[in-house]
Amino acid sequence: MRLGTRGSQLALWQARTAAALIEESGGPRCEIVVIRTTGDRLAEAALSEVGGKRLFVKEIEDALLRHEVDFAVHSCKDMPAELPPGLGIAAILPREDPRDAVVLPEGTPGSPESLEDLLHLLGQQPRMGTSSVRRVAELIRLMPGARFLPIRGNLDTRLRKLDAGGYDALVLATAGMRRLGFASRISLALPVDACVPAPGQGAIAIELRAGDERTREAVARVNQPLAAAAVAAERALVAELGGGCQVPIGALALPDGDSLDLQAVVVSLDGQRAVRARARGPGGDAAGLGRRVARQLLEDGAGAILDDVREAQGPAGGLQP
């Protein structure tokens, strides 16, 4: 089977992992097909200015619809809540730690053991490297004096820029750090109550064409039901809110026996307003739980925040000057 993926370090790790799991489960051999996306071509642009992370999946989905590949492997957090007609998520691989992580320059004295330690170590006006609108919105509440500076590129490139003195810290996904062998560089994984991760963060999704039963049967063997239920709840929440990849929405569903515990937040771009909601529900109705928490957020005022965000972003989805 032909597997479509981006060509970044992390994307190739994910693709090779998916291919190996499929083959080990008795499925067919997978040929990895690298597809360059608009997001890859605009490597120096801030995502918030060019339309968000949808740019990392569009060309791959187009290739899937043209039957140039049989399935695609994505970072789940890069996928829009509403998929193109004729496509669907068929499997979620075992999920890695979904939390955000702060990474300090190599050789920084002291090792923060708590969020309070980290804030003290960073000082009043740290230069924080992140290109995520959500991370900025959540963290500016904790670090009102911080300067948030964009950073793109492969993980090792970002770490070199950090160690060269361009930033005081980076905010990255714990999952990517661990998968690429940089777990030792994580200074502190941020508590979820301080920084709710992006919906789908830490999860790898397999996307395929509706009606392709041969491929569906092959990839179904590697689906992790608990991770799939959690992702379904988080994505249903985003869809109900009408949010996109560059909207400051955090959501995390954690399995607890047969149930899911879903918490979510919607934050204004300046971090001054935040609406939170949390609920439990049966894992068998994950999407229903996501919609229920989304409606609670809207009832508590999240709609006004989202309207302001969309007005600031404009019709193209990028933040306006």
N, C-alpha and C positions, 0 to 999 in steps of 0.2 A: 504494500500500500504506500501511496505517496503522502508524505506528511509535510504540510506547509508551515513555515515558521519564519520569524525575523532572523537576522544574522548576528545579533548581539551576543555577548558572552552568556548572559543569563538565558536568553531565548534558546540558544543552542543547547545549553545544559538541560533545560526543560524538555526540549524536543528529544534529545538522546535518552533522557530518563523515561519519557513516555514510550518511545520505541522499544527500549529494553523491557519495560514492564509488559507491553503487549506481546512481545516475542516470548518472554518467560512464561506467560500465562497460556501459551499454546497458540497464539495468534500468528498471523503472517509476518514476514520480514518487512520492515518499514524503510523506505528510502526518504531521506530528509531533503526537502526542496526549500532552499533559502529564497525568500521574497523580500525585496527592499521596499520599505514603506515610506510614505511621505514623512512620517515622523523621523525616520532615519536620515532622510535627505536634508531635513531642516534641523540638523543636529545642534546648531548653535542658537536656535530660537527658543525663547521661553514658551512652554506649552500653553500657558494662559493667553498668549498673544497670537497663537496660530490655530486655535480651535480645539485644543485638548488632546487627550490620549486616544481618541477615536482614530487619530492619524496613524496609530501603530497597528491597526487591525484591518483597515479598509481594503488595502490591496490584497491582503491574504484572503479575506472573505470574497473578494471579486474572483480570485483564482479558484476558490472553492466552488463558487457558483458556475464558473466556466468549465468545471470538471478537470482543471489542470492539476489539482491535488485531490486526494480522497478525504482528508480531514486536516484540521489545523490545531495547533497547540498554542495557547496564549497564557500570559499572566492574566488571571481572571479579573483583576482590578483594572486592566486596560480595556475591557470589553464594555460597550454601551449596554445600558439596561434593556433596551429594545433592540433585538437582533434583526438583520435584514430578513424579509420574507423568504422562506425556504431553507433557513439555517436554524440550528438549535444546538444547545449544549448536551452532549451525550454522556460525558463522564467528567468527574472531578477526581484528581489524584490525591493521595494523602496530603493533608495540609501541613505546611510548616508553621512555625511561630508567626502569628499575624501582626505582632506589635511593631510600632515604629521604634527605631533605635537612634541614639545619639552617638556619634563617633568623634573622638577628639584626636588631635594630631599625635602622631607617633612620638613617644617620649614625654608626653605631658605628665608632670609629676602629680601624684595622687590618683586614686581610683574611686570615683563616686559610687557609693553604695545605695544612694537614694536620690530621689528627685531634688530634695533640698540640698544635698551635697553637690549635685550637678549645677544647680543654679548659682550656688556660692562660688564654685570653681570657675564658671563662665564669666562672672562679673555682671556689671550693669548694662554694657553695650556690646555684647558679642556679635560677631559676624557669622551668621548661620547660613549654611549652604543648603538650599532646597528649592526645587522648581514646582513644588506642590502647593496649589492654592489652599487646599484643606489643611496641610501641615502649618502653613503660615497663620491661617485663621485661628487654629487651635492653640498654637504655641505663643502667639503674640499676647495672649491672655496671661501666660506664665512669665513671659520675657518682654514687657512693654518697651524696654529700651533697646531691644535687639534690632540689628539690621539683617534683613532676610535677602540673601543674594542668590540668583539663579545658578544652577549647576547642572550640566548634562554630560552625557558620555558614558562609556563603560565604567564598571565599578572601579577597576584598578586606576583608570584615568582620574576619576573623582578623588580617590584616596591620595594620588600623587599631588593633585592640586591642594588638597587639605594639608598634607605634610610639607608642602613648599611654602606655606604661610598665607595662602590666599583666603583662608577661612579660619575661624576659631573652632568651628564644629560643623559637622554635616548631620543631616537628619535623613535616614535611609530606612528601607524596609529590612527588618531583621531577617526575613526569609531569604532575600537575595544575598545578604552577607553570609549566612550559614551555607547556602547552597554552593556558593563559589569559593568556600574555604577561608572566609575572612571573619569567622565567628570571634576569633581572639581580638579583633579590632573593635568590637562593640564595647563602648564604654558604659552604656546604660540602656536597657530596653525600657521604653517609657511605659508607665502604668496606664492601663486602658482608661481609667477614670480621669486621667490627665490629658490623654491624647487618644481618642477613639480611632482605630485604624480605618483605612479606606475599605468600602465594601469589597469583599473578595480578596483582600490582601493576604498573601501567603498561599493562595490556592492556584493550581494549574488546571485550566479547563481544556477539554477536547471538544471542538466544534465540528459538526458535519452537516451534510445536506439531508433534509427531510426525505424519507423514503429510501435511503441507502441502507437497506437492512444488513447487507454483508458487512459493511464497515461498522454499523451500530453493534452488531453481535461481537465483532472483534474487540472493540474498545470497551464494551460493557463489562468485560472481565476485569478491567483495572479500575472501575469506578469504586470510590470509597463512600459508602452511603451516608455516614455521619457528616463528612465534609460536604457532600453534595447537598444535604438538607440545610446545613448552615449557610452555604452560598446561596441557595434558593431563597432563604428568608431575607438575606441582605440585598439581593438583587430585586426581589419583589418590593422591598421598602423603597429603593431608589426609583423604581419604575412608578410606584404610586405617587412619589414626590415630584416626578417629572424631572429628576436631576440628571446631570451628565458627569463625565469624568473630571471636569474642572469646576465642579460645584462643591463648596465646603460641607460635604456630608460625610460623617463617620458612622459606621455600623459594624457591629461584630456579634455574631450568634455563636454561642458556645454550647455544645451538646452536654446534657446532664441526664444520663440514663436514656429514657425514651423521649425526653423533652429537650427543648431548646430555650436558652436564656438569651434574648436579643436586646442589646442596648444600642442607642443611636443618638446622634447629635447633629444639629444644623447650626452653623456658626456664620455670622456676618463676616464680610471680607476684612473688616478692621478688628475683628475679634471682640467687639464691644457687646454683641448680643449673641446669646446661645440658648437654644431650646433642646432639652434632653427628654428622652422617654425610654422606658424599659418594660419588658413584659416577658412572660414565659408562655410556652404553648407546646402542643404535641409535635414531635418531629415529623409526623405524617402529614401535617398541615403547615409546612414551613412557609409556603408562600402566603397563606392566610395570616400567619403571625407577622410577617413582614408588612403586609398591608395594614394590619391593625396598629402596629407601632407607628407607621407613617401617618395614619389618620390622627393618632394622638399628638404627634408632632405638629401637624397642621392645625389642630384645635388649639394648641398652646401657642401659636404664633409663628411657626416656622414658615408659613406661606409668605408672610411679609418679607422675611429675610431672603427667601429664594427669589421673590420678585425683584428685590433690590440688586441681587447678584446678577440676575439675567439682564437687567437694564444696564448694569455696568459692563457686562460682557458684550452686549450688542448682538445682532443677528448671526454673526459668524461664530459666536462662542468664545471669542477672545476678549480680554479685558481692554476697555477703551482708555485712551490717554486722558 
